[in-house]
Amino acid sequence: MSVFTPSQPPAGLEGGGPSGSLKTKRVVSVSLGSSGGDFSVSAQYLGQRFDISRIGVNGNLEAYARKLRELDGQVDAIGLGGIDMYIFAGGRRYTLRDARRLAENVSQTPVVDGSGLKNTLERRTMEVLVNERTVDFEHTNTLVVCAVDRFGMAEAVAAAGGAAIYGDLMFNLGLPFPIRSFANVRWLAALILPVVTRLPFSWIYPIGEKQDKAVPKFEWAYRWADTIVGDGHLIKRHMPAEAGSLSGKTIITNTTTPSFRDQLRQRGLRRLITTTPSFQGRSPGTNVMEGVLVAATGRRPEELTVDDYNWMLDELQWKPEITDL
């Protein structure tokens, strides 16, 4: 498994970015999740300064749309948090109806949902972990809580070999059918995504306060796995509640908060690996980092290629963040 890294920077970042620029760019992630996860930080990337913040609307779609209209034209990039607009699976791109409707509230500012980084940064995460022998997928059990949401990571798990369970039917649709073959993930994606993407998003993913409500489900799969991969909200919502229930295990995810990390410690988790850098003890969603990279170039996300993202990730000397708990 390897990632081609281009030698040329994307347009807008020739020379590595306008080092020393006085303008601070503003990136805001508007999330369907709880406002309890809000944060605001300042950081420097690619020779530029950024103010980065998250605003949760507690599952209120009207408030979400209103906030998007308020920010349009006032910031350099807007992240759609707590909802995906695009899902890439089996070489196809599927658009979620609810997310598209929300994005239509913005006409000026670039809008990102994190899917550009899920297809690049998260693949690189798995490459680094395999090449540096940090995680041995080939000889251990891996639970991917939702493969279609993290298709790049799921594909990398399959390529590495080893026993795996893909929990799309279990954790998204509540059906007691573990998928044990990645070929079946591809087949199911082609079969059900055209239908699922038209459903209300709240039917298939926890939003607002539901993200903080524990509903342990299919706990046997957590106990079977040595490594658990995927969306932080799904992992947190359905993981076993008992102390020590994650003893010795590794979780690979993002969207972590200090309280989530405390819960993982209480359950005895051995190691937490996040794909995005930590701000104030939390690792934000991929939409936040994608917003930073898009704002850095001054271009729209549809104008950026996989090679562009890979060049910027190399400039950042990016690596997954590993925390021993």
Secondary structure, 3 states (H helix, E strand, C coil): CCCCCCCCCCCCCCCCCCCCCCCEEEEEEEECECHHHCEEEEEEECCEEEEEEEEECCCCHHHHHHHHHHHCCCCCEEEEECCCCEEEECCEEEECHHHHHHHCCCCCCCEECCHHHHCCHHHHHHHHHHHCCCCCCCCCEEEECCCCCCHHHHHHHHHHCCEEEECHHHHHCCCCCCECCHHHHHHHHHHHHHHHCCCCHHHCCCCEHHHHCCCCCCHHHHHHCCEEECCHHHHHHHCCCCCCCCECCEEEECCECHHHHHHHHHCCECEEEECCCCECCEECCHHHHHHHHHHHHCCCHHHCCHHHHHHHHHHCCCCCEEEEC
